[in-house]
Amino acid sequence: MGSAGGWLLAVIVVTVLAAYATAGWLRRRFEASHPGEYPLFTQLVGDDPLLTAAVFGGTAAGYAVVLFVIRFVATRALRRHGGATPSPGRAAVAVEWAFAAWWRLALVLVVLWSPLLVLRWPGAVNPDFALMVTEITTARSEYAPDAFKPYDVYPIAYSLIPEGDLLWSNHHNAFLTLLYGLVTGASGVLLHSYIPAIVVLASSQAAFTIFALARALQLLGRHVAKSWPKAVALALTVGCVMTPLWSMDLSKNPLFAAAFVWWFGLVVHAVLSRDAVRRGWVWEIAIATTVMIVSAKFAVYIAVVGALFLVFRRRGWLGVVLGMLLPVLVFQIVLRGLIGLGVVISDDPVEARVLQLQQVALTLREHPNALNDDERAEVEKIFDIEQMTKVYNPENADPVKSSGYEENGSYRWRTVRQEDWSGFTEIWAKLAARHPDTYLNALLLKSDRYLDPLARAYPWPPLAALDWQLSYTFDLTGVNDAGRAALQTGLADVYESPFRYLISPSIWAIFTILVSAAAITLRRPGVLAWTVPLALQAGVAILSPLNGSGRYLLGLTYSAGLVVLALLAQRGDAAGETEPSGDGADDLLQTDAASPVTDVAAPPAFPAEEAPLRKGFSPASNAAAMP
């Protein structure tokens, strides 16, 4: 990629961010005078195009200024310096001491986050976790014939459900479901309570998150010679106070984010190292990759993309294949084998069509005659169109796909067959050609809060106790009630103050994106190997079922400090000599090209939204127990 391509990508990033910020402004302006209604952004733009253009232009200019400031600071930091190196001050010595070993960085994180971890203890569970445990600890025969089972909650089409008594499914990722279910079930059998399992799982996840961040910081710090970028990266990591809170929430997103930052540090380290990958790196990247793909299904694509960037661009490709691609291959073979044998219930393809469903539902709601008779008949095989348009929620895709305890009649999961989907994408494309403005409105309505810096979207995980009963309760009432209540009150007060922007997931994500864009324009070594996986996560958030849920941005949030180090890192080890890079770097991914060693000074060696329309039940009574 040449410099023109890098700048083109930067222009696209600024344009997209400005468009989302403008959409947020339009939403707030509309909702102030139309409470309870949803905006159609294209109509609002048409009503006041000049003012909208001014807001968009001003926002784009602001983002461009921030991008140029980041680029200017990075350029200054990467410039050659002559003369003697001044003696480091006490702060620099402290920073270098911490970055000398991952456990020291972990100690810093533990000490500084300890108040939040203590208040958050013993962690939290949510309806998804309870359903995952239900799948492993109960069987179909324990339910009445007409009772809702876990696969009715999601739901999963009956045509995908094999014969048998098992409930184990791949809806939340089969292997994470198995882990949660086995540990919690064992706790129930041995200790007659699920609470010890929750404590162990939440505490282990928090410890893993701290380790992963510390290890990633240390790995990237090896390629940064100056102390101040390391201090900034550590300050950003510590200052993201949502990290310790999410680290104790038992769900796929926090676990994936923790594994991703470890994986991120290992990938960037491999890109910047002049030597072939070593055996220890292979083991580490294999573990990090495995945890990633076990926690979140979309992680498979991130792992493959990262592996491809490395395998074709550096020595030691066999280690990359063994550490990054082999876990993915084994994972897919075992999972598909279990599904083929009928041991695991396949996930429903409706989950991968969230954006399509929202766009079709809004189009048919706003334009009831948009389909001809044949197209309507095809869609009616899958959805009850009348109910689909009735239950449509612009910021939550769950109602359209009938996720929830109450059957709303939208998705015909009991009768739909896989062949019924064969013409759906073609119909979706035809509707897009007929009503492109409505499709754009549906996209923004479902995703604008993710990249709107002023969006009011609750950034923290659920803190309330979950009233859910199986053999034993998941209710944490009586365990650190005062601490969790104080934390919830404090976060609510912060959220209503100007400090809200310090905990906004969208602002942290935007910062990570802008630093990545600056790195691309500077053509930093190996930049695509780490910016593309970050971009994929932004796309996953936009395509997720909820609008503005902080958990879908955790990979970007956790990486805020790491991208600063990646931006200022040099090839080689900061403790020794480095290879020149910067504006003149010709190969964004090459790490083993022969080039003379120079004297370049390297940079120094609202919680309820998280579970909308979920169903709570016990096998015996099948009674709802909402959190």
TILUMZA-560093 format. One record per residue (C-alpha): residue in three letters; x, y negated, z negated. Coordinates in pm, whole numbers, plus 50000, padded with zeros to 5 digits. Each point is the difference from the previous one (the first is absolute). Layout:
% TILUMZA-560093
ALAXYZ...
END
This chain:
% TILUMZA-560093
MET500005000050000GLY501414966150100SER499654967449814ALA496974990650214GLY498215031749891GLY500764992749637TRP498604965050025LEU496925012950182LEU499325023749711ALA500464971449754VAL497494978950195ILE497525028849993VAL500465004049623VAL499444962849935THR496965000050230VAL498405029949830LEU500644986449651ALA498614965950097ALA496935016350156TYR499255019349681ALA500524969249782THR497654980550227ALA497425028049978GLY500224997749622TRP499394962550016LEU496995005450228ARG498625026449762ARG500294977849692ARG498444970650183PHE497095021550119GLU499395017849669ALA499864967149813SER496824991050189HIS498685034950078PRO500375021449686GLY499265036750052GLU500454998550379TYR502965010950210PRO501644976550252LEU500405005950371PHE503374984150058THR499684995050374GLN496804980049948LEU501634978849730VAL502924992350231GLY497584990150275ASP498104977349762ASP503114979849910PRO502865008950237LEU502134969049943LEU500075003049622THR500645037550024ALA502844994050245ALA501484974149765VAL499865024249707PHE501555027650209GLY502724977050133GLY500854986349657THR500125034949849ALA502175013150283ALA502354970549957GLY500235007249628TYR500855036350056ALA502544990150265VAL501684976549752VAL500215027849740LEU501445023450263PHE502644974650102VAL500904993049636ILE500535037249938ARG502035002250319PHE502064969249910VAL500835013249653ALA500945033950144THR502184984450269ARG501844979149743ALA500535030649783LEU501395019950293ARG502364972650122ARG503775004649980HIS501644984049701GLY503684993149949GLY502084992049695ALA500245016749666THR496975016549848PRO498924982249681SER499905019349677PRO496525014049938GLY497934985149719ARG498315019249723ALA496755003750193ALA501855014650299VAL501895023949776ALA496725011449845VAL498435005450341GLU502985020150125TRP499965020849681ALA496355008750058PHE500495008550369ALA502975022549927ALA497695029249909TRP496355007850062TRP499375008549636ARG501084965149896LEU497504984750239ALA497385024049868LEU500834989049647VAL499484963750100LEU496615008250150VAL498925020149696VAL500994972649757LEU498374971750194TRP496865019650088SER499605016649660PRO497274976149873LEU497825007650302LEU500755037249988VAL499115001549631LEU496714981750057ARG499235021850301TRP500785033049824PRO498865027650035GLY499184990950358ALA496685003150177VAL497975022950219ASN497414992350262PRO497175018950171ASP502345012450275PHE502255016449741ALA497005015749826LEU498735013850331MET503425014550080VAL500085017849666THR496445011850055GLU501005016550328ILE502645021449830THR498335007549666THR496505009050124ALA498485022050271ARG496984997250227SER498175027349809GLU499904977649693TYR497624975850172ALA496305002650059PRO499145005750369ASP498784964350049ALA502654983749778PHE502574975750139LYS503455015250020PRO503264980750051TYR499855004750376ASP496544984049995VAL501434969849824TYR502644991350263PRO498205014650209ILE501455027850216ALA497965013850289TYR498575034349922SER501275012850335LEU503554996149863ILE499355019049675PRO501005036950010GLU498245027849815GLY501155007149646ASP499844986449649LEU502884975050003LEU499554962249995TRP503654990950073SER500104974850286ASN502444977950187HIS497894968849955HIS502484984349756ASN502965020850119ALA499785036349902PHE503335003249817LEU499544969349781THR496525012949922LEU501535033449902LEU502614983549776TYR497464978549816GLY497585028949968LEU502515025649871VAL501584976949743THR496654987449873GLY498455034550002ALA502945014349804SER499614972249747GLY496375009449956VAL500765037049956LEU502974995949767LEU499114968549806HIS496224998450047SER500274964450131TYR500814982650326ILE501544970049824PRO503505015549955ALA500135007150374ILE499064964050078VAL502704987549765VAL502665022750153LEU499054992650360ALA499714962349951SER503224997649800SER501875021250253GLN498774978550286ALA501084968249820ALA503465014949935PHE500275010750363THR499044965050117ILE502684984049783PHE502615024950121ALA499044995150365LEU500244962149982ALA503275001049807ARG501575024850237ALA498904980350307LEU501354967449855GLN503335016649921LEU500325015550347LEU499344967250179GLY502144980749753ARG503025019750120HIS499784981350331VAL499634965349848ALA503164983849865LYS498664968349840SER498185000749670TRP497244974950060PRO498065020950259LYS500095029149757ALA498714977349725VAL497194987850226ALA499055035550096LEU499965011349638ALA497984969349897LEU497425006850271THR499745036449897VAL499584991349632GLY497674970950079CYS497555021850187VAL498135008549683MET497405020350188THR502625027050055PRO500115013149640LEU496214998349978TRP499465019550320SER502775024449910MET497745015749736ASP496925002950220LEU499535035950110SER499224996750368LYS501785005750330ASN500964963950079PRO502264992149700LEU501765033650033PHE500544994450371ALA501324964749942ALA502545012549746ALA501235027650232PHE500094975650290VAL502354975149833TRP502415028349919TRP499735012050360PHE500424963950122GLY503224995649805LEU501415032850131VAL499124991950362VAL501534965149991HIS503085013849822ALA500435026250275VAL499594973850271LEU502664977749845SER502515027149907ARG502855006650241ASP500405036249889ALA497785029450087VAL497295007549747ARG501105021149706ARG498415030049835GLY498774979649704TRP498244975850236VAL498315029150177TRP498625013549672GLU498804965849889ILE498284991250327ALA498405034650009ILE498494995149654ALA498884964450075THR498475010650332THR498225029349839VAL498444978449727MET498954974750263ILE498215024750223VAL498445018449706SER498544967949859ALA498594983150314LYS499065015350335PHE501144970050204ALA503515004149853VAL500675027250258TYR500124973850274ILE502294977449798ALA502375028749928VAL500145010350366VAL500574964350123GLY502814994649751ALA501605033150094LEU499894992450371PHE501714966649949LEU502835017749819VAL500385032650188PHE500784984050337ARG502154971649871ARG502605013149761ARG502395028249922GLY498775027449771TRP496725005150186LEU499705035449862GLY499774986149646VAL497264976450113VAL498065028850154LEU500395021649689GLY499184972349755MET497234981550184LEU498435021250274LEU500215034649844PRO497794990549699VAL497404986050240LEU500105031550213VAL499705023449701PHE497224978749852GLN497965000950320ILE500495037350056VAL498965009149646LEU497044976249997ARG498685010650339GLY500505036249902LEU497964995949682ILE497254982350192GLY500045026850269LEU499705027449737GLY497024982749840VAL501834993549673VAL499904962250041ILE497024980750137SER501044976650281ASP499534962749963ASP497224984650207PRO501044980150311VAL497544973149899GLU502654987749754ALA502324990850288ARG497294979950179VAL499344973349739LEU500574970250229GLN498015015950283LEU497055006649769GLN499974964549863GLN500164985350349VAL497225022150135ALA497814993949694LEU500354962150016THR499434999850377LEU496805020249970ARG498874978649708GLU500534967650190HIS499045014050342PRO497415027849949ASN499655006450375ALA503745002750070LEU499745037450079ASN498145016250286ASP497845030649934ASP502705025550079GLU502594982549783ARG497534996549715ALA499225037150017GLU503725008349978VAL500544977849696GLU496845013349833LYS501605034549991ILE502514986049750PHE498254970849832ASP496504988549925ILE500364966450176GLU497184983649806GLN501565009849667MET503524992450126THR499124963950074LYS497944997049682VAL502755011149760TYR502854982450185ASN502294981549760PRO502474976950180GLU502775005049741ASN499535036649914ALA499755028450251ASP498795025649747PRO496254993850049VAL500135005550378LYS501825033349954SER497665008949711SER502665001649728GLY498304998949664TYR497815018849760GLU496714988850150GLU499315013750344ASN499324969450218GLY499265018750322SER502524982250224TYR502485027950083ARG498415033450094TRP502775020449838ARG497795030249937THR499155005150367VAL502744983350205ARG502325022450200GLN503494991150115GLU498975000250366ASP497454972849920TRP502914975649965SER501235006450356GLY498314969550153PHE500164976449703THR503264982750088GLU498804993550355ILE496794984249868TRP502044979549753ALA502154987050287LYS496954990950209LEU498524980449708ALA503344982149963ALA499784988650363ARG496434987949949HIS500484982249668PRO503724993049940ASP499194970849770THR497995022549767TYR502845025149991LEU502404972449899ASN497584988749730ALA499755035549863LEU503805003049987LEU500424967349812LEU497095006749766LYS501615032949900SER503594988049969ASP500374962249958ARG500725000949627TYR503175020750050LEU501924972050172ASP498164969349869PRO502254984549733LEU497044983349828ALA497715030450000ARG498255009049677ALA500745037149992TYR500745016749668PRO503625011550006TRP500135023449702PRO498795035949965PRO496925009649799LEU500624995649628ALA496685011549857ALA499565035249865LEU498435025250238ASP496925017249858TRP500275032950188GLN499415034649863LEU501065034250126SER501075026549752TYR501534970949809THR499684962650033PHE502254976350193ASP498944971949767LEU503044983249838THR497874981349747GLY501755001349665VAL503495000050151ASN501614965549987ASP496654982750039ALA501314967349856GLY503004999350237ARG497995006650311ALA497324975049897ALA502644973249938LEU501575007350337GLN496684997650179THR499144967049830GLY503444985650074LEU499895009850367ALA496504985450036ASP501234966949852VAL503024999650232TYR497785007350297GLU497884969349929SER503074977649971PRO502494986850258PHE502295028749899ARG497635022750192TYR502174995250307LEU502955015949820ILE498095032849981SER498264997650338PRO500755031450204SER499534981050326ILE502654974149908TRP502535027049911ALA499225018150325ILE500304968050205PHE503374992649840THR501275034750092ILE498714995850357LEU501644965750045VAL503375012149870SER499755029350241ALA499214976350288ALA503004978549910ALA502205031050002ILE498775008650349THR500824965350135LEU503475002649846ARG500415034450156ARG501215014949675PRO501625034250028GLY497465028150008VAL497134975849950LEU497415020250192ALA500675030749786TRP498494982549698THR497674973450145VAL497965024250212PRO499055022249699LEU498964968549813ALA497924988550297LEU498285034050014GLN498884995549639ALA498504966050077GLY498065017150277VAL498825027549766ALA498684973749757ILE498074982550276LEU498485033450107SER499185011549645PRO496385003749881LEU500134969649766ASN500784963550060GLY502654984549776SER500665029649772GLY503444994449845ARG500845037049999TYR500295001650378LEU502734973249996LEU502155015949731GLY502715011750241LEU500504964150116THR499674986249647TYR502555023649847SER502444992150284ALA500104962149951GLY503375000349825LEU501455026950223VAL499414981150325VAL502094971049866LEU502965023549958ALA499335016450338LEU499964965550164LEU503404990749857ALA501665034050009GLN503075007550212ARG501245032250153GLY502485018049782ASP500474997049625ALA500024965949834ALA502805012049777GLY502275002450305GLU500024986650351THR496934995750220GLU499314998550367PRO498844967550157SER496294995950058GLY497444972850028ASP498814980150298GLY502485016950228ALA499125035949912ASP499125018050320ASP498605032349861LEU497364997849731LEU500475036149897GLN503565009950084THR502085008249693ASP502985018150137ALA501224977450280ALA503694992349996SER500604963649918PRO502874981849835VAL499844993749628THR499964962949928ASP500034977049704VAL496274993550018ALA498714992849655ALA497185024949957PRO497104990649781PRO500825012949648ALA501255041149941PHE459464988949329PRO500635035249902ALA496575013450093GLU500794993450362GLU502595027649986ALA497305026749975PRO496924987350184LEU497085023250041ARG501835029249845LYS498075028649849GLY500585013449654PHE498575033349893SER500485030949793PRO499485034350156ALA497415008549742SER497764969750016ASN501094983350323ALA499204967349825ALA501554967650114ALA502584985349769MET501254968150155PRO503194984349855
END
